[in-house]
Amino acid sequence: MSAQSEIKDYVEGFYDGPHATPKESDHGPIFLGIKNVTPDGRLDFSEIRHVSPEEFPRWTKRVVPQKDDIVFSYEATLHRYALIPEGFIGCLGRRMALIRPDRAKINPRFLHYYMLSSAWRKEAEASIISGATVDRIPLTKVPNFKVDFPPLTQQEIIAEILSCYDDLIENNKRRIELLEESARQLYKEWFVRFRFPGHEHVKIINGVPEGWQRLKISDLCTVGRGASPRPIQNYMDGEIPWFKIADATASESPFIFETKEKVIESGAQKSVYLPEGELILSNSATCGVPNFTGVKGCIHDGWLYFKGLNTVHKWFLYLYLVFQQRALLQGIGEGATQKNLNTTYVGNQVVTIPGSDTLLQSFTDLVEPVFMQIKTLAIYNRQLSQARDLLLPKLMKGEIAV
């Protein structure tokens, strides 16, 4: 590696975003906030806040983000870094800043990976100021952060190696999305539009095919709620996964494999222990979202579970819940501090079931391989991420020759 220098020697400029929030708009450029940057350095546009085209010039007076700029958070949620892609139209949000690399001196992709490394994190954390409400990194200090970069040709090789992992991960993510969409569309075609095999020969009576039933979820299984051992601090730092809603938010598939928190055995005994592959439904915070346990563990009281499922398979009920999210949210009760779904309300949701077990089995035979492939790809992505994260610091420190 080369001798240490300062980051300002490799960039064209540093810019911060506006210190305010624009008016709500249902269209227009993206107001890029912290929530749009994932911990592993990707942009996430699943939830977007827009700036109206009329107001956009006002919010880009300092800078207009362009391809290969690196945006990062400097206050509240720290250590979020992402590379601006080609075609991006938007502005920096609150508590977001931007570095514009000098391409003659630094490879932008390399710089992005470097900012995700422990070397940059250590430098940034040394400058953190802990405030009364949030931590922040003074932007005036960032230009003087010490860095240790190899020559440009080596930067490009390192960036190419790490990008191969990220490209595979992104490709698998797209495959996961397409696979799940195919299962959703099949469910919609058969059980919402009633265009199932042989539907041409079945009469519709009172809005459903002849011989079909309307049953409550409680007729198909028991709906239960997770549990949290109290006081929770007495049961933390164990080895048993403890599923919370935030773990689903971080997952890129319906299967949750990792939990941020783990409990000890006695804590698990005071919670609800579930095996791998169980269907669960969020009942607080982000309500009405179904997932599957990717590993065995216990569930926080922010989850509902379905015990003794009969008649229909868990894949069928999962897809039903996906299509029922809006209806489920109508049953949210106002809690003292947050909104919650009621187990009785969920149990009373009506499911339209075919009278033929053969049709249900045919549906299961078609979608089960789809969900198994989703699970396989999600596991593969975890392995790719872990391999990339192990490789990144070694490449940055020059421990692996390139």
C-alpha positions as CSV (number, residue, x, y, z in Angstrom):
1,M,0.0,0.0,0.0
2,S,1.0,3.6,-0.5
3,A,1.9,6.0,2.3
4,Q,-0.9,7.6,4.2
5,S,-2.5,10.8,2.9
6,E,-5.8,12.6,3.4
7,I,-9.0,11.9,1.5
8,K,-9.2,15.5,0.3
9,D,-6.2,14.7,-2.0
10,Y,-8.3,12.3,-4.0
11,V,-11.6,14.1,-4.4
12,E,-13.0,17.0,-6.3
13,G,-15.3,18.2,-3.5
14,F,-17.4,17.5,-0.4
15,Y,-21.0,18.6,-0.2
16,D,-23.8,18.3,2.3
17,G,-27.5,18.2,1.7
18,P,-30.2,20.7,2.8
19,H,-30.9,21.1,6.5
20,A,-34.7,20.9,5.9
21,T,-37.3,18.7,4.3
22,P,-39.3,19.5,1.2
23,K,-43.0,19.5,0.9
24,E,-44.6,16.1,0.2
25,S,-44.9,15.3,-3.5
26,D,-46.3,12.2,-5.1
27,H,-43.9,12.5,-8.1
28,G,-40.6,14.0,-9.1
29,P,-36.9,13.6,-8.3
30,I,-35.8,11.5,-5.3
31,F,-35.1,13.1,-1.9
32,L,-32.3,10.7,-0.9
33,G,-32.5,10.0,2.8
34,I,-30.7,7.7,5.2
35,K,-33.4,5.1,4.9
36,N,-32.5,4.8,1.2
37,V,-29.0,3.5,1.9
38,T,-28.5,0.0,3.3
39,P,-25.9,-1.0,5.9
40,D,-24.0,-3.0,3.2
41,G,-23.7,0.0,0.9
42,R,-26.6,-0.3,-1.6
43,L,-29.4,2.1,-2.5
44,D,-32.9,1.0,-1.6
45,F,-35.7,2.7,-3.3
46,S,-38.6,0.6,-1.9
47,E,-39.7,3.7,0.1
48,I,-39.2,7.0,-1.7
49,R,-39.8,10.5,-0.8
50,H,-40.1,12.8,-3.8
51,V,-39.3,16.5,-4.5
52,S,-41.6,18.2,-6.9
53,P,-39.9,19.3,-10.2
54,E,-40.8,22.9,-9.4
55,E,-38.9,22.7,-6.0
56,F,-36.0,20.6,-7.3
57,P,-33.7,23.5,-8.2
58,R,-34.0,24.9,-4.7
59,W,-32.8,21.6,-3.2
60,T,-29.8,21.2,-5.5
61,K,-28.3,24.6,-5.0
62,R,-25.3,23.1,-3.2
63,V,-24.8,20.0,-5.5
64,V,-26.6,17.8,-8.0
65,P,-25.7,14.1,-7.3
66,Q,-24.2,12.5,-10.4
67,K,-22.9,9.1,-11.4
68,D,-20.0,7.7,-9.2
69,D,-20.6,10.3,-6.4
70,I,-20.6,8.6,-3.0
71,V,-23.3,9.6,-0.6
72,F,-23.0,9.0,3.1
73,S,-24.8,9.7,6.4
74,Y,-23.1,12.0,8.9
75,E,-25.7,12.2,11.7
76,A,-28.1,9.9,13.5
77,T,-27.7,6.6,11.7
78,L,-24.0,6.6,10.7
79,H,-21.9,4.5,8.4
80,R,-24.2,4.4,5.4
81,Y,-22.4,4.7,2.1
82,A,-23.7,4.3,-1.4
83,L,-22.5,4.9,-5.0
84,I,-24.8,7.0,-7.2
85,P,-25.7,5.0,-10.3
86,E,-26.1,6.3,-13.8
87,G,-29.5,7.9,-14.5
88,F,-30.2,8.9,-10.9
89,I,-32.2,12.0,-10.6
90,G,-32.6,13.4,-7.1
91,C,-31.0,15.5,-4.3
92,L,-29.4,14.9,-1.0
93,G,-31.7,14.5,2.0
94,R,-31.2,15.6,5.5
95,R,-28.1,14.4,7.3
96,M,-26.7,13.2,4.0
97,A,-23.5,14.3,2.4
98,L,-21.6,13.6,-0.8
99,I,-18.0,13.0,-1.9
100,R,-17.2,13.5,-5.6
101,P,-14.1,11.4,-6.4
102,D,-11.3,12.6,-8.7
103,R,-11.3,9.8,-11.3
104,A,-7.7,10.6,-12.3
105,K,-6.6,9.7,-8.7
106,I,-9.2,7.3,-7.3
107,N,-11.5,4.6,-8.7
108,P,-15.0,5.5,-7.4
109,R,-16.0,1.9,-6.8
110,F,-12.8,1.3,-4.9
111,L,-13.4,4.4,-2.8
112,H,-16.9,3.1,-2.0
113,Y,-15.6,-0.2,-0.9
114,Y,-12.9,1.5,1.2
115,M,-15.5,3.6,3.0
116,L,-17.2,0.3,3.9
117,S,-14.0,-1.1,5.3
118,S,-12.9,-1.1,9.0
119,A,-10.0,1.3,8.1
120,W,-12.5,4.1,7.2
121,R,-14.9,3.2,10.0
122,K,-12.1,3.5,12.5
123,E,-11.2,6.9,11.2
124,A,-14.8,8.1,11.2
125,E,-15.5,6.9,14.7
126,A,-12.6,8.8,16.1
127,S,-14.4,12.0,15.0
128,I,-17.8,11.2,16.2
129,I,-19.4,13.7,18.5
130,S,-22.1,12.3,20.8
131,G,-25.0,14.8,21.2
132,A,-27.9,14.8,23.5
133,T,-30.1,13.0,21.0
134,V,-27.9,11.7,18.1
135,D,-24.3,11.1,17.2
136,R,-22.7,13.0,14.3
137,I,-19.5,13.3,12.3
138,P,-18.5,17.0,11.7
139,L,-18.3,17.4,8.0
140,T,-15.4,19.8,8.4
141,K,-13.3,16.9,9.7
142,V,-14.0,14.5,6.8
143,P,-11.6,16.0,4.3
144,N,-8.7,15.4,6.7
145,F,-9.5,11.7,7.3
146,K,-6.3,9.6,6.8
147,V,-6.4,7.1,4.0
148,D,-4.0,4.5,2.6
149,F,-4.7,3.8,-1.1
150,P,-2.8,1.6,-3.5
151,P,-2.0,2.8,-7.1
152,L,-4.9,3.4,-9.4
153,T,-4.3,0.2,-11.4
154,Q,-4.5,-1.9,-8.2
155,Q,-7.6,0.0,-7.1
156,E,-9.4,-1.0,-10.3
157,I,-8.5,-4.7,-9.8
158,I,-9.7,-4.7,-6.2
159,A,-12.9,-2.9,-7.2
160,E,-13.5,-5.5,-10.0
161,I,-13.0,-8.4,-7.7
162,L,-15.4,-7.1,-5.1
163,S,-17.9,-6.0,-7.7
164,C,-18.1,-9.6,-9.0
165,Y,-19.6,-10.6,-5.6
166,D,-22.0,-7.7,-5.6
167,D,-23.1,-8.3,-9.2
168,L,-23.9,-11.9,-8.3
169,I,-25.8,-10.8,-5.2
170,E,-27.9,-8.3,-7.2
171,N,-28.6,-10.8,-9.9
172,N,-29.9,-13.3,-7.3
173,K,-32.0,-10.6,-5.7
174,R,-33.7,-9.9,-9.1
175,R,-34.3,-13.7,-9.5
176,I,-35.8,-13.8,-6.0
177,E,-38.1,-10.9,-6.8
178,L,-39.2,-12.6,-10.1
179,L,-39.7,-15.9,-8.5
180,E,-41.9,-14.5,-5.7
181,E,-43.8,-12.5,-8.2
182,S,-44.5,-15.6,-10.3
183,A,-46.0,-17.3,-7.2
184,R,-48.1,-14.2,-6.4
185,Q,-49.4,-14.1,-9.9
186,L,-50.4,-17.8,-9.9
187,Y,-52.2,-17.3,-6.6
188,K,-54.0,-14.3,-8.0
189,E,-55.0,-16.1,-11.2
190,W,-56.4,-19.2,-9.4
191,F,-57.8,-17.8,-6.1
192,V,-58.6,-14.1,-6.8
193,R,-59.6,-14.1,-10.4
194,F,-60.8,-17.8,-10.2
195,R,-59.1,-18.7,-13.4
196,F,-57.9,-22.1,-12.1
197,P,-57.6,-25.2,-14.3
198,G,-61.1,-26.2,-15.3
199,H,-62.8,-23.0,-14.3
200,E,-64.7,-22.8,-17.6
201,H,-66.9,-25.7,-16.3
202,V,-67.6,-24.3,-12.8
203,K,-70.5,-21.9,-12.0
204,I,-69.9,-18.8,-9.9
205,I,-72.5,-18.7,-7.0
206,N,-72.6,-15.8,-4.6
207,G,-69.2,-14.6,-5.8
208,V,-67.3,-17.8,-5.5
209,P,-67.0,-21.0,-7.6
210,E,-69.5,-23.7,-6.9
211,G,-68.4,-26.1,-4.2
212,W,-65.8,-23.6,-2.7
213,Q,-65.9,-22.5,0.9
214,R,-65.4,-19.3,2.8
215,L,-63.5,-20.3,6.0
216,K,-61.9,-18.2,8.8
217,I,-58.2,-18.5,9.4
218,S,-59.1,-19.8,12.8
219,D,-60.9,-22.7,11.1
220,L,-57.6,-23.6,9.5
221,C,-55.2,-23.1,12.4
222,T,-54.6,-21.4,15.7
223,V,-53.3,-17.9,15.6
224,G,-50.9,-17.1,18.4
225,R,-48.7,-14.3,19.5
226,G,-45.0,-14.3,20.3
227,A,-43.7,-13.4,23.7
228,S,-40.8,-11.4,25.1
229,P,-39.1,-12.4,28.4
230,R,-39.1,-9.6,31.0
231,P,-36.9,-7.9,31.9
232,I,-35.3,-8.5,28.5
233,Q,-31.8,-7.4,29.5
234,N,-31.6,-10.4,31.8
235,Y,-31.9,-12.8,28.9
236,M,-29.8,-11.2,26.1
237,D,-26.5,-12.2,24.6
238,G,-27.2,-15.9,24.2
239,E,-27.0,-18.1,21.1
240,I,-30.7,-18.6,20.3
241,P,-32.1,-16.3,17.5
242,W,-34.8,-13.9,18.7
243,F,-36.9,-12.7,15.7
244,K,-37.9,-9.0,15.8
245,I,-39.6,-6.9,13.1
246,A,-36.3,-5.2,12.2
247,D,-34.9,-8.5,11.2
248,A,-37.6,-8.9,8.5
249,T,-36.8,-5.3,7.2
250,A,-33.2,-6.3,6.7
251,S,-34.0,-9.5,4.9
252,E,-34.0,-9.6,1.1
253,S,-36.4,-12.5,0.9
254,P,-39.4,-13.9,2.8
255,F,-37.0,-16.0,4.8
256,I,-35.3,-14.5,7.8
257,F,-32.0,-16.1,8.5
258,E,-30.3,-13.7,10.8
259,T,-31.4,-11.9,14.0
260,K,-29.7,-8.9,15.4
261,E,-30.3,-10.1,18.9
262,K,-30.1,-13.6,20.5
263,V,-31.3,-14.8,23.9
264,I,-30.2,-17.4,26.4
265,E,-32.0,-20.7,26.8
266,S,-34.1,-19.5,29.8
267,G,-35.2,-16.5,27.7
268,A,-36.3,-18.7,24.9
269,Q,-38.3,-20.8,27.3
270,K,-40.2,-17.6,28.2
271,S,-40.8,-16.8,24.6
272,V,-42.4,-18.8,21.7
273,Y,-39.9,-21.2,20.1
274,L,-40.5,-22.0,16.5
275,P,-38.7,-24.5,14.1
276,E,-37.2,-23.4,10.8
277,G,-39.6,-22.6,8.0
278,E,-42.6,-21.4,10.1
279,L,-45.0,-18.8,8.8
280,I,-45.1,-15.6,10.9
281,L,-46.9,-12.3,10.5
282,S,-45.8,-8.9,11.9
283,N,-48.4,-7.4,14.2
284,S,-46.6,-4.2,15.3
285,A,-44.6,-1.4,13.7
286,T,-44.8,-2.5,10.1
287,C,-48.0,-4.6,10.4
288,G,-49.4,-7.3,8.3
289,V,-46.3,-8.5,6.6
290,P,-45.8,-12.3,6.4
291,N,-42.4,-14.0,6.5
292,F,-40.8,-17.4,7.3
293,T,-38.3,-18.3,10.0
294,G,-35.1,-19.2,8.1
295,V,-33.7,-20.8,11.2
296,K,-35.2,-22.1,14.4
297,G,-35.5,-19.5,17.1
298,C,-38.0,-17.7,19.3
299,I,-40.3,-14.8,18.3
300,H,-40.8,-11.4,19.8
301,D,-44.3,-10.4,20.8
302,G,-44.3,-8.2,17.6
303,W,-45.0,-11.4,15.6
304,L,-48.0,-13.7,15.2
305,Y,-47.6,-17.4,14.3
306,F,-49.9,-20.1,12.9
307,K,-50.1,-23.4,14.8
308,G,-51.7,-26.6,13.6
309,L,-52.2,-25.5,10.0
310,N,-54.5,-27.9,8.1
311,T,-56.5,-28.0,4.8
312,V,-54.1,-25.5,3.1
313,H,-50.3,-25.3,3.0
314,K,-48.2,-22.5,4.5
315,W,-47.3,-21.3,1.0
316,F,-51.0,-20.8,0.2
317,L,-51.6,-18.9,3.5
318,Y,-48.5,-16.8,3.0
319,L,-49.7,-15.7,-0.4
320,Y,-53.2,-15.1,1.0
321,L,-51.7,-12.8,3.6
322,V,-49.7,-11.0,1.0
323,F,-52.9,-10.1,-0.8
324,Q,-54.8,-9.3,2.4
325,Q,-52.3,-6.8,3.8
326,R,-54.5,-3.8,3.2
327,A,-57.5,-5.5,4.7
328,L,-55.4,-6.6,7.7
329,L,-54.3,-3.1,8.4
330,Q,-58.0,-2.1,8.8
331,G,-58.0,-4.2,12.0
332,I,-55.1,-2.4,13.6
333,G,-55.9,-1.2,17.1
334,E,-54.5,1.9,18.7
335,G,-52.1,0.7,21.4
336,A,-50.6,2.9,24.2
337,T,-47.3,3.4,22.3
338,Q,-47.7,1.6,19.0
339,K,-50.2,0.0,16.7
340,N,-50.9,-3.7,16.9
341,L,-52.8,-6.4,15.1
342,N,-55.3,-8.4,17.2
343,T,-55.0,-12.2,17.0
344,T,-58.7,-12.6,17.1
345,Y,-59.1,-10.2,14.2
346,V,-56.5,-12.1,12.1
347,G,-58.2,-15.4,13.0
348,N,-61.5,-14.0,11.8
349,Q,-60.2,-13.1,8.3
350,V,-62.1,-15.1,5.7
351,V,-60.2,-17.3,3.2
352,T,-61.8,-18.7,0.1
353,I,-60.9,-22.4,-0.2
354,P,-61.5,-24.7,-3.1
355,G,-63.7,-27.7,-2.5
356,S,-61.2,-29.9,-4.2
357,D,-58.1,-31.1,-2.3
358,T,-56.7,-31.9,-5.7
359,L,-56.6,-28.3,-6.8
360,L,-54.9,-27.2,-3.6
361,Q,-52.3,-29.9,-4.0
362,S,-51.7,-28.9,-7.6
363,F,-51.1,-25.4,-6.4
364,T,-48.7,-26.5,-3.7
365,D,-46.8,-28.7,-6.2
366,L,-46.3,-25.7,-8.4
367,V,-45.3,-23.1,-5.8
368,E,-43.3,-25.1,-3.4
369,P,-40.3,-25.5,-5.8
370,V,-40.5,-21.7,-6.3
371,F,-40.2,-21.0,-2.6
372,M,-37.4,-23.6,-2.2
373,Q,-35.5,-21.9,-5.0
374,I,-36.0,-18.5,-3.3
375,K,-34.7,-19.9,-0.1
376,T,-31.6,-21.4,-1.9
377,L,-30.8,-18.1,-3.6
378,A,-31.2,-16.2,-0.3
379,I,-28.8,-18.6,1.4
380,Y,-26.4,-18.3,-1.5
381,N,-26.5,-14.5,-1.2
382,R,-25.7,-14.7,2.5
383,Q,-22.6,-16.8,1.7
384,L,-21.6,-14.4,-1.1
385,S,-22.0,-11.4,1.3
386,Q,-19.9,-13.1,4.0
387,A,-17.2,-14.0,1.5
388,R,-17.1,-10.5,0.2
389,D,-16.9,-9.0,3.7
390,L,-14.0,-11.3,4.6
391,L,-12.2,-10.5,1.5
392,L,-12.7,-6.7,1.6
393,P,-10.4,-5.9,4.6
394,K,-7.7,-8.3,3.3
395,L,-7.7,-6.6,-0.1
396,M,-7.7,-3.1,1.5
397,K,-4.7,-4.0,3.7
398,G,-2.8,-5.5,0.9
399,E,-2.8,-8.9,2.5
400,I,-3.9,-10.5,-0.8
401,A,-1.8,-9.7,-3.8
402,V,-3.6,-8.4,-6.9
